[in-house]
Amino acid sequence: MANQAFSLSDNTVSTVAANEGTLSGLKGDAKMVTEQVNATKLATYAELISAISGIALTDKGNLPRSISKIVNGDLTTRGGCKDATAKKYLENSVAAKRKFGFGDNTTPTAVMALFNDQGITSEAKLAKAVSPDDGKTAAEILAEKVIGKWSTKKENGKVVQGDKWKDGLTDAELVDFFDALRILEAERATYHANADAAKEAGKAVKKENDTVNDVVDQI
């Protein structure tokens, strides 16, 4: 498929618009509504991922900017999506193509089959599954923001570890960071030590009060 000639098909747009109409009209039992919302949104994702499956991603794993604008425009003007919704659909769909390596002529049925295999039953689970930070703890994510991490590159259509170190603070900033960290560590330790001491003091006062009250009651 030639990237420059790309636009969402009428069938894809109609499917997205129909699904958005379904979502806006859902009412009733909360559990049933939630299940239908999840199923409807995943059906939209399957349609969109299928639609962009033949588009070559950039070296950074994104759609070419011109095509992103076209898809976003199709979703908002013809697909009945709000701007924020269209943005989320597009981001997660591209991330899914990048993560799972969907290639030319991938059908919506094939996408749904992969969702089932991966245990993806909602938009939230899809977003988590395709996130670059998938499976990382909060501490690991924070560490990468400070220290940095490996770049990524494409091999055989899939994103793998690259050859460069990126992001994080500069060497000079890291010196300041670790200085500040040591100060905060000391202050935190002192706070917890004092907090423990305060709790013990409180217990002692309570015990003393109880003793005094017992004596008064006996009088």
Accessible surface in RSA format (square Angstrom, percent):
REM  Atomic radii and reference values for relative SASA: ProtOr
REM  Chains: A
REM  Algorithm: Lee & Richards
REM  Probe-radius: 1.40
REM  Slices: 20
REM RES _ NUM      All-atoms   Total-Side   Main-Chain    Non-polar    All polar
REM                ABS   REL    ABS   REL    ABS   REL    ABS   REL    ABS   REL
RES MET A   1   139.07  72.0  70.86  46.9  68.21 162.4  85.51  72.7  53.56  71.0
RES ALA A   2    52.40  48.2  34.83  53.8  17.57  40.0  44.30  62.4   8.10  21.5
RES ASN A   3    40.01  27.6  36.61  35.4   3.40   8.2  16.47  39.6  23.54  22.8
RES GLN A   4   159.11  89.0 123.62  90.3  35.49  84.5  68.57 145.9  90.54  68.7
RES ALA A   5    82.81  76.1  48.04  74.1  34.77  79.1  59.14  83.3  23.67  62.7
RES PHE A   6    13.09   6.5   6.09   3.8   7.00  18.2   9.28   5.6   3.81  10.9
RES SER A   7    64.22  54.3  49.64  66.2  14.58  33.6  19.88  42.3  44.34  62.1
RES LEU A   8     3.88   2.2   0.00   0.0   3.88   9.7   0.68   0.5   3.20   8.6
RES SER A   9    61.15  51.7  48.27  64.4  12.87  29.7  52.54 111.9   8.60  12.1
RES ASP A  10   106.89  74.9 100.72 100.3   6.17  14.6  36.66  86.3  70.23  70.0
RES ASN A  11   102.66  70.8  94.31  91.1   8.34  20.1  33.64  81.0  69.01  66.7
RES THR A  12     6.25   4.4   6.25   6.3   0.00   0.0   0.00   0.0   6.25   9.4
RES VAL A  13     9.60   6.3   9.39   8.5   0.21   0.5   9.60   8.3   0.00   0.0
RES SER A  14    68.87  58.2  59.41  79.3   9.46  21.8  35.73  76.1  33.14  46.4
RES THR A  15    41.24  29.3  35.73  36.2   5.51  13.1  27.07  36.4  14.18  21.4
RES VAL A  16     0.00   0.0   0.00   0.0   0.00   0.0   0.00   0.0   0.00   0.0
RES ALA A  17    37.17  34.2  28.17  43.5   9.00  20.5  28.85  40.6   8.31  22.0
RES ALA A  18    63.51  58.4  47.88  73.9  15.63  35.6  59.91  84.4   3.60   9.5
RES ASN A  19    21.67  14.9  21.67  20.9   0.00   0.0   0.00   0.0  21.67  20.9
RES GLU A  20    27.92  16.0  23.65  17.9   4.27  10.2   7.43  14.4  20.49  16.7
RES GLY A  21    43.21  53.3   0.00   N/A  43.21  53.3  33.25  91.2   9.96  22.3
RES THR A  22    55.08  39.2  42.89  43.5  12.19  29.1  26.09  35.0  29.00  43.8
RES LEU A  23    32.61  18.2  18.18  13.0  14.42  36.3  18.40  12.9  14.21  38.2
RES SER A  24    96.74  81.7  57.08  76.2  39.66  91.4  53.28 113.5  43.46  60.9
RES GLY A  25    51.80  63.9   0.00   N/A  51.80  63.9  30.74  84.4  21.06  47.2
RES LEU A  26    34.82  19.4  15.58  11.1  19.23  48.3  16.74  11.8  18.07  48.6
RES LYS A  27   183.92  89.7 152.25  93.4  31.67  75.4 100.70  90.6  83.22  88.6
RES GLY A  28    65.43  80.7   0.00   N/A  65.43  80.7  37.25 102.2  28.18  63.1
RES ASP A  29    84.79  59.4  64.15  63.9  20.64  48.8  29.82  70.2  54.97  54.8
RES ALA A  30    78.00  71.7  67.23 103.8  10.77  24.5  72.59 102.2   5.41  14.3
RES LYS A  31   148.80  72.6 140.83  86.4   7.97  19.0  89.50  80.6  59.30  63.2
RES MET A  32   131.92  68.3 127.56  84.4   4.36  10.4  98.06  83.4  33.86  44.9
RES VAL A  33    33.80  22.2  32.93  29.8   0.87   2.1  33.77  29.3   0.03   0.1
RES THR A  34    74.97  53.3  72.40  73.4   2.57   6.1  49.57  66.6  25.41  38.4
RES GLU A  35    96.24  55.3  89.23  67.5   7.01  16.7  41.25  79.8  54.99  44.9
RES GLN A  36    85.02  47.5  80.24  58.6   4.79  11.4  23.39  49.8  61.63  46.7
RES VAL A  37    40.19  26.4  40.19  36.4   0.00   0.0  40.19  34.9   0.00   0.0
RES ASN A  38    38.77  26.7  38.64  37.3   0.13   0.3   4.11   9.9  34.66  33.5
RES ALA A  39    60.00  55.2  50.28  77.6   9.73  22.1  56.03  78.9   3.98  10.5
RES THR A  40    14.22  10.1   9.63   9.8   4.59  10.9   6.68   9.0   7.55  11.4
RES LYS A  41    50.05  24.4  50.05  30.7   0.00   0.0  12.13  10.9  37.92  40.4
RES LEU A  42     8.52   4.7   8.52   6.1   0.00   0.0   8.52   6.0   0.00   0.0
RES ALA A  43    39.85  36.6  35.05  54.1   4.81  10.9  36.55  51.5   3.30   8.7
RES THR A  44     0.00   0.0   0.00   0.0   0.00   0.0   0.00   0.0   0.00   0.0
RES TYR A  45     0.00   0.0   0.00   0.0   0.00   0.0   0.00   0.0   0.00   0.0
RES ALA A  46     1.36   1.3   1.36   2.1   0.00   0.0   1.36   1.9   0.00   0.0
RES GLU A  47    22.04  12.7  21.62  16.4   0.42   1.0   0.54   1.0  21.50  17.6
RES LEU A  48     2.58   1.4   2.58   1.8   0.00   0.0   2.58   1.8   0.00   0.0
RES ILE A  49     0.00   0.0   0.00   0.0   0.00   0.0   0.00   0.0   0.00   0.0
RES SER A  50    24.11  20.4  15.42  20.6   8.70  20.0   0.52   1.1  23.59  33.1
RES ALA A  51    18.46  17.0   3.56   5.5  14.90  33.9  15.77  22.2   2.69   7.1
RES ILE A  52     1.23   0.7   1.23   0.9   0.00   0.0   1.23   0.9   0.00   0.0
RES SER A  53     3.74   3.2   2.54   3.4   1.20   2.8   0.00   0.0   3.74   5.2
RES GLY A  54    14.61  18.0   0.00   N/A  14.61  18.0   4.04  11.1  10.57  23.7
RES ILE A  55     1.24   0.7   0.00   0.0   1.24   3.0   0.42   0.3   0.82   2.2
RES ALA A  56    66.12  60.8  54.57  84.2  11.55  26.3  63.91  90.0   2.21   5.8
RES LEU A  57    21.88  12.2   6.96   5.0  14.93  37.5   7.10   5.0  14.78  39.8
RES THR A  58    51.47  36.6  42.32  42.9   9.15  21.8  49.29  66.2   2.18   3.3
RES ASP A  59   133.12  93.2 117.85 117.3  15.27  36.1  35.17  82.8  97.96  97.7
RES LYS A  60   177.70  86.7 151.94  93.2  25.76  61.3 102.35  92.1  75.35  80.3
RES GLY A  61     0.72   0.9   0.00   N/A   0.72   0.9   0.53   1.4   0.19   0.4
RES ASN A  62    72.53  50.0  72.53  70.1   0.00   0.0  17.63  42.4  54.90  53.1
RES LEU A  63     7.61   4.2   0.66   0.5   6.95  17.5   0.66   0.5   6.95  18.7
RES PRO A  64    30.68  22.4  28.27  25.8   2.41   8.7  30.68  25.3   0.00   0.0
RES ARG A  65   186.80  78.4 175.56  89.5  11.24  26.8  57.64  78.8 129.16  78.3
RES SER A  66    71.57  60.5  62.76  83.8   8.81  20.3  48.48 103.2  23.09  32.3
RES ILE A  67     1.82   1.0   1.82   1.4   0.00   0.0   1.82   1.3   0.00   0.0
RES SER A  68    28.57  24.1  28.00  37.4   0.57   1.3  18.53  39.5  10.04  14.1
RES LYS A  69   142.23  69.4 128.78  79.0  13.45  32.0  82.87  74.6  59.36  63.2
RES ILE A  70    65.77  37.4  57.94  43.2   7.83  18.9  64.87  46.7   0.90   2.4
RES VAL A  71     1.20   0.8   1.20   1.1   0.00   0.0   1.20   1.0   0.00   0.0
RES ASN A  72    50.22  34.6  50.22  48.5   0.00   0.0   8.47  20.4  41.75  40.4
RES GLY A  73    25.28  31.2   0.00   N/A  25.28  31.2  25.16  69.0   0.11   0.3
RES ASP A  74    16.92  11.8  16.92  16.8   0.00   0.0   0.00   0.0  16.92  16.9
RES LEU A  75     0.64   0.4   0.55   0.4   0.08   0.2   0.64   0.4   0.00   0.0
RES THR A  76    36.39  25.9  18.00  18.2  18.39  43.8  10.20  13.7  26.19  39.6
RES THR A  77   111.94  79.6  74.95  76.0  36.99  88.2  72.66  97.6  39.28  59.4
RES ARG A  78   101.02  42.4  80.61  41.1  20.41  48.6  59.78  81.7  41.24  25.0
RES GLY A  79     0.25   0.3   0.00   N/A   0.25   0.3   0.25   0.7   0.00   0.0
RES GLY A  80    55.47  68.4   0.00   N/A  55.47  68.4  34.76  95.4  20.71  46.4
RES CYS A  81     7.58   5.7   0.00   0.0   7.58  17.8   0.76   1.9   6.82   7.4
RES LYS A  82   164.95  80.5 156.30  95.9   8.66  20.6 106.31  95.7  58.64  62.5
RES ASP A  83   110.80  77.6 103.00 102.5   7.80  18.4  37.25  87.7  73.56  73.4
RES ALA A  84    77.90  71.6  66.09 102.0  11.81  26.9  71.95 101.3   5.95  15.8
RES THR A  85    38.53  27.4  34.30  34.8   4.23  10.1  14.21  19.1  24.31  36.8
RES ALA A  86     0.00   0.0   0.00   0.0   0.00   0.0   0.00   0.0   0.00   0.0
RES LYS A  87   119.75  58.4 118.30  72.6   1.44   3.4  87.68  78.9  32.07  34.2
RES LYS A  88   103.34  50.4 101.67  62.4   1.67   4.0  52.53  47.3  50.81  54.1
RES TYR A  89     0.45   0.2   0.45   0.3   0.00   0.0   0.38   0.3   0.07   0.1
RES LEU A  90    21.75  12.1  20.97  15.0   0.78   2.0  21.75  15.3   0.00   0.0
RES GLU A  91    92.09  52.9  82.25  62.2   9.84  23.4  42.30  81.8  49.79  40.6
RES ASN A  92    17.60  12.1  17.60  17.0   0.00   0.0   0.00   0.0  17.60  17.0
RES SER A  93     1.18   1.0   1.18   1.6   0.00   0.0   1.18   2.5   0.00   0.0
RES VAL A  94    11.38   7.5  11.38  10.3   0.00   0.0  11.38   9.9   0.00   0.0
RES ALA A  95     9.89   9.1   9.36  14.4   0.53   1.2   9.36  13.2   0.53   1.4
RES ALA A  96     0.00   0.0   0.00   0.0   0.00   0.0   0.00   0.0   0.00   0.0
RES LYS A  97    19.16   9.3  17.67  10.8   1.49   3.5   3.10   2.8  16.06  17.1
RES ARG A  98    49.70  20.9  47.36  24.1   2.34   5.6   9.65  13.2  40.05  24.3
RES LYS A  99    96.88  47.3  72.79  44.7  24.09  57.4  47.12  42.4  49.76  53.0
RES PHE A 100    37.42  18.7  16.90  10.5  20.52  53.4  20.88  12.7  16.54  47.3
RES GLY A 101    31.12  38.4   0.00   N/A  31.12  38.4   5.94  16.3  25.19  56.4
RES PHE A 102    18.31   9.2  11.76   7.3   6.55  17.0  15.13   9.2   3.17   9.1
RES GLY A 103    35.64  44.0   0.00   N/A  35.64  44.0  30.05  82.5   5.59  12.5
RES ASP A 104    99.83  69.9  75.55  75.2  24.27  57.4  23.26  54.7  76.57  76.4
RES ASN A 105   137.21  94.6 109.14 105.5  28.08  67.6  38.22  92.0  98.99  95.7
RES THR A 106    21.01  14.9  12.18  12.3   8.83  21.1  10.58  14.2  10.43  15.8
RES THR A 107    69.59  49.5  68.11  69.0   1.48   3.5  62.52  84.0   7.07  10.7
RES PRO A 108    45.86  33.4  45.77  41.7   0.10   0.3  45.86  37.9   0.00   0.0
RES THR A 109   107.26  76.3 101.84 103.2   5.42  12.9  70.34  94.5  36.92  55.8
RES ALA A 110    46.68  42.9  35.48  54.8  11.20  25.5  41.90  59.0   4.78  12.7
RES VAL A 111     0.00   0.0   0.00   0.0   0.00   0.0   0.00   0.0   0.00   0.0
RES MET A 112    60.32  31.2  60.32  39.9   0.00   0.0  60.30  51.3   0.02   0.0
RES ALA A 113    49.27  45.3  44.08  68.0   5.20  11.8  48.40  68.2   0.88   2.3
RES LEU A 114    39.95  22.3  37.20  26.6   2.75   6.9  39.40  27.7   0.55   1.5
RES PHE A 115     0.37   0.2   0.37   0.2   0.00   0.0   0.37   0.2   0.00   0.0
RES ASN A 116   108.03  74.5  84.53  81.7  23.50  56.6  26.74  64.4  81.29  78.6
RES ASP A 117   122.31  85.7  85.52  85.1  36.79  87.0  25.60  60.2  96.71  96.4
RES GLN A 118   102.75  57.5  73.54  53.7  29.21  69.5   6.23  13.3  96.52  73.2
RES GLY A 119    41.41  51.1   0.00   N/A  41.41  51.1  30.83  84.6  10.58  23.7
RES ILE A 120     4.94   2.8   3.04   2.3   1.91   4.6   3.04   2.2   1.91   5.2
RES THR A 121    77.43  55.1  70.28  71.2   7.15  17.1  64.53  86.7  12.90  19.5
RES SER A 122    15.22  12.9  15.22  20.3   0.00   0.0  11.67  24.9   3.55   5.0
RES GLU A 123    22.48  12.9  21.99  16.6   0.48   1.1  10.71  20.7  11.76   9.6
RES ALA A 124    74.95  68.9  60.42  93.2  14.53  33.1  67.93  95.7   7.02  18.6
RES LYS A 125   108.29  52.8 103.21  63.3   5.08  12.1  64.92  58.4  43.37  46.2
RES LEU A 126     0.00   0.0   0.00   0.0   0.00   0.0   0.00   0.0   0.00   0.0
RES ALA A 127    36.92  33.9  32.34  49.9   4.58  10.4  32.86  46.3   4.06  10.7
RES LYS A 128   139.62  68.1 133.21  81.7   6.42  15.3  81.63  73.5  57.99  61.8
RES ALA A 129    21.39  19.7  16.71  25.8   4.68  10.7  20.70  29.2   0.69   1.8
RES VAL A 130     8.30   5.5   2.87   2.6   5.43  13.1   2.87   2.5   5.43  14.7
RES SER A 131    34.81  29.4  28.93  38.6   5.89  13.6  19.29  41.1  15.52  21.7
RES PRO A 132   105.93  77.2  76.72  69.9  29.21 106.2  90.31  74.6  15.63  97.1
RES ASP A 133    48.05  33.7  42.70  42.5   5.34  12.6   7.03  16.6  41.01  40.9
RES ASP A 134    60.98  42.7  39.00  38.8  21.98  52.0   5.63  13.2  55.36  55.2
RES GLY A 135    70.43  86.9   0.00   N/A  70.43  86.9  39.22 107.6  31.21  69.9
RES LYS A 136    70.97  34.6  52.36  32.1  18.62  44.3  39.12  35.2  31.85  33.9
RES THR A 137    77.00  54.8  69.33  70.3   7.66  18.3  74.10  99.5   2.90   4.4
RES ALA A 138    86.34  79.4  69.39 107.1  16.95  38.6  73.26 103.2  13.08  34.7
RES ALA A 139    73.94  68.0  60.41  93.2  13.53  30.8  67.14  94.5   6.80  18.0
RES GLU A 140    87.57  50.3  83.75  63.4   3.82   9.1  36.59  70.8  50.98  41.6
RES ILE A 141    46.43  26.4  46.17  34.4   0.26   0.6  46.17  33.2   0.26   0.7
RES LEU A 142   111.86  62.3 110.84  79.3   1.02   2.6 111.70  78.4   0.16   0.4
RES ALA A 143    49.21  45.2  42.63  65.8   6.58  15.0  49.21  69.3   0.00   0.0
RES GLU A 144    40.35  23.2  37.96  28.7   2.39   5.7  17.83  34.5  22.53  18.4
RES LYS A 145   142.67  69.6 124.60  76.5  18.07  43.0  76.39  68.8  66.29  70.6
RES VAL A 146    18.45  12.1  18.06  16.4   0.39   0.9  18.45  16.0   0.00   0.0
RES ILE A 147    75.75  43.1  69.66  51.9   6.09  14.7  69.66  50.2   6.09  16.5
RES GLY A 148     3.87   4.8   0.00   N/A   3.87   4.8   0.00   0.0   3.87   8.7
RES LYS A 149    58.38  28.5  56.84  34.9   1.54   3.7  23.10  20.8  35.28  37.6
RES TRP A 150   116.95  46.9 108.99  52.8   7.96  18.7  90.69  48.4  26.26  42.6
RES SER A 151    19.43  16.4  18.98  25.3   0.45   1.0  15.33  32.6   4.10   5.7
RES THR A 152    79.10  56.3  60.51  61.3  18.58  44.3  38.08  51.1  41.02  62.0
RES LYS A 153    72.40  35.3  69.19  42.5   3.21   7.6  43.54  39.2  28.85  30.7
RES LYS A 154    75.77  37.0  50.03  30.7  25.74  61.3  26.69  24.0  49.07  52.3
RES GLU A 155    85.42  49.0  77.73  58.8   7.69  18.3  28.37  54.9  57.05  46.6
RES ASN A 156   159.02 109.7 114.29 110.4  44.73 107.7  41.19  99.1 117.83 113.9
RES GLY A 157    45.55  56.2   0.00   N/A  45.55  56.2  27.64  75.9  17.91  40.1
RES LYS A 158   115.07  56.1 115.07  70.6   0.00   0.0  57.52  51.8  57.55  61.3
RES VAL A 159    52.34  34.4  27.50  24.9  24.84  59.8  27.50  23.9  24.84  67.4
RES VAL A 160    53.95  35.5  45.59  41.3   8.35  20.1  53.95  46.9   0.00   0.0
RES GLN A 161   111.86  62.6  92.76  67.8  19.10  45.5  31.10  66.2  80.76  61.3
RES GLY A 162     5.33   6.6   0.00   N/A   5.33   6.6   0.87   2.4   4.46  10.0
RES ASP A 163   110.43  77.4  82.62  82.2  27.81  65.7  34.79  81.9  75.63  75.4
RES LYS A 164   155.44  75.8 151.36  92.9   4.08   9.7  98.09  88.3  57.35  61.1
RES TRP A 165   134.92  54.1 104.91  50.8  30.01  70.5  99.46  53.0  35.46  57.5
RES LYS A 166    83.29  40.6  76.80  47.1   6.49  15.5  38.94  35.1  44.35  47.2
RES ASP A 167    93.92  65.8  59.68  59.4  34.24  81.0  28.43  66.9  65.49  65.3
RES GLY A 168    30.55  37.7   0.00   N/A  30.55  37.7   1.54   4.2  29.01  65.0
RES LEU A 169    64.89  36.1  53.48  38.3  11.40  28.7  53.96  37.9  10.93  29.4
RES THR A 170    81.92  58.3  72.69  73.7   9.23  22.0  78.46 105.4   3.46   5.2
RES ASP A 171   120.17  84.2 112.76 112.2   7.41  17.5  38.40  90.4  81.77  81.5
RES ALA A 172    73.32  67.4  61.28  94.6  12.04  27.4  68.61  96.6   4.71  12.5
RES GLU A 173    81.53  46.8  78.70  59.5   2.83   6.7  28.98  56.1  52.54  42.9
RES LEU A 174    30.88  17.2  30.88  22.1   0.00   0.0  30.88  21.7   0.00   0.0
RES VAL A 175    92.62  60.9  87.97  79.6   4.65  11.2  92.26  80.2   0.36   1.0
RES ASP A 176    95.75  67.1  90.99  90.6   4.76  11.3  28.73  67.6  67.03  66.8
RES PHE A 177    65.22  32.6  58.58  36.3   6.64  17.3  64.89  39.3   0.33   1.0
RES PHE A 178    79.07  39.6  78.93  48.9   0.14   0.4  78.93  47.9   0.14   0.4
RES ASP A 179    62.13  43.5  60.17  59.9   1.96   4.6  22.17  52.2  39.95  39.8
RES ALA A 180    48.18  44.3  44.72  69.0   3.46   7.9  47.57  67.0   0.61   1.6
RES LEU A 181    67.01  37.3  65.19  46.6   1.82   4.6  66.78  46.9   0.23   0.6
RES ARG A 182   137.99  57.9 131.86  67.2   6.14  14.6  64.97  88.8  73.02  44.3
RES ILE A 183   104.71  59.6 100.47  74.8   4.24  10.2 104.56  75.3   0.14   0.4
RES LEU A 184   108.52  60.4 105.85  75.7   2.67   6.7 106.08  74.5   2.44   6.6
RES GLU A 185    97.52  56.0  90.77  68.7   6.75  16.1  35.81  69.3  61.71  50.4
RES ALA A 186    59.80  55.0  49.44  76.3  10.36  23.6  58.52  82.4   1.28   3.4
RES GLU A 187   101.45  58.2  93.27  70.6   8.18  19.5  43.63  84.4  57.82  47.2
RES ARG A 188   165.14  69.3 158.57  80.8   6.57  15.6  48.81  66.7 116.33  70.5
RES ALA A 189    63.22  58.1  50.89  78.5  12.32  28.0  58.73  82.7   4.48  11.9
RES THR A 190    77.96  55.4  73.24  74.3   4.72  11.2  51.32  68.9  26.64  40.3
RES TYR A 191   140.36  65.5 135.13  76.9   5.23  13.6  95.49  71.8  44.87  55.3
RES HIS A 192    86.08  47.0  86.02  59.8   0.06   0.1  63.66  65.6  22.41  26.1
RES ALA A 193    60.16  55.3  46.38  71.6  13.78  31.4  53.70  75.6   6.46  17.1
RES ASN A 194    90.21  62.2  86.24  83.3   3.97   9.6  25.44  61.2  64.77  62.6
RES ALA A 195    26.85  24.7  17.96  27.7   8.90  20.2  25.88  36.5   0.97   2.6
RES ASP A 196    81.61  57.2  80.16  79.8   1.45   3.4  26.32  61.9  55.29  55.1
RES ALA A 197    60.46  55.6  48.39  74.7  12.07  27.5  55.91  78.7   4.55  12.1
RES ALA A 198    65.23  60.0  48.81  75.3  16.43  37.4  56.96  80.2   8.27  21.9
RES LYS A 199   134.31  65.5 124.16  76.2  10.16  24.2  80.31  72.3  54.00  57.5
RES GLU A 200   102.80  59.0  98.67  74.6   4.13   9.8  45.36  87.7  57.44  46.9
RES ALA A 201    56.32  51.8  47.74  73.7   8.58  19.5  55.55  78.2   0.77   2.0
RES GLY A 202    39.99  49.3   0.00   N/A  39.99  49.3  34.05  93.4   5.95  13.3
RES LYS A 203   131.86  64.3 124.17  76.2   7.69  18.3  81.90  73.7  49.95  53.2
RES ALA A 204    60.47  55.6  48.73  75.2  11.74  26.7  55.76  78.5   4.71  12.5
RES VAL A 205    85.64  56.4  85.25  77.2   0.39   1.0  85.62  74.4   0.02   0.1
RES LYS A 206   130.99  63.9 128.43  78.8   2.56   6.1  97.36  87.6  33.63  35.8
RES LYS A 207   153.55  74.9 149.80  91.9   3.75   8.9  95.57  86.0  57.97  61.8
RES GLU A 208   113.30  65.0 107.56  81.4   5.75  13.7  33.97  65.7  79.33  64.8
RES ASN A 209    75.73  52.2  74.59  72.1   1.14   2.7  15.17  36.5  60.56  58.5
RES ASP A 210    61.45  43.0  59.63  59.3   1.82   4.3  24.15  56.8  37.30  37.2
RES THR A 211    77.29  55.0  74.64  75.7   2.65   6.3  57.69  77.5  19.60  29.6
RES VAL A 212    79.64  52.4  78.14  70.7   1.50   3.6  79.64  69.2   0.00   0.0
RES ASN A 213    81.42  56.2  80.46  77.8   0.96   2.3  18.53  44.6  62.90  60.8
RES ASP A 214    80.84  56.6  78.95  78.6   1.89   4.5  18.53  43.6  62.31  62.1
RES VAL A 215    76.12  50.1  76.08  68.9   0.05   0.1  76.08  66.1   0.05   0.1
RES VAL A 216    91.98  60.5  84.96  76.9   7.02  16.9  84.96  73.8   7.02  19.0
RES ASP A 217   118.50  83.0  84.93  84.5  33.58  79.4  32.66  76.9  85.84  85.6
RES GLN A 218   155.30  86.8 117.18  85.6  38.12  90.8  46.58  99.1 108.72  82.5
RES ILE A 219   171.77  97.7 114.52  85.3  57.25 138.0 133.17  95.9  38.60 104.7
END  Absolute sums over single chains surface
CHAIN  1 A    14257.3      11864.7       2392.6       8392.2       5865.1
END  Absolute sums over all chains
TOTAL         14257.3      11864.7       2392.6       8392.2       5865.1
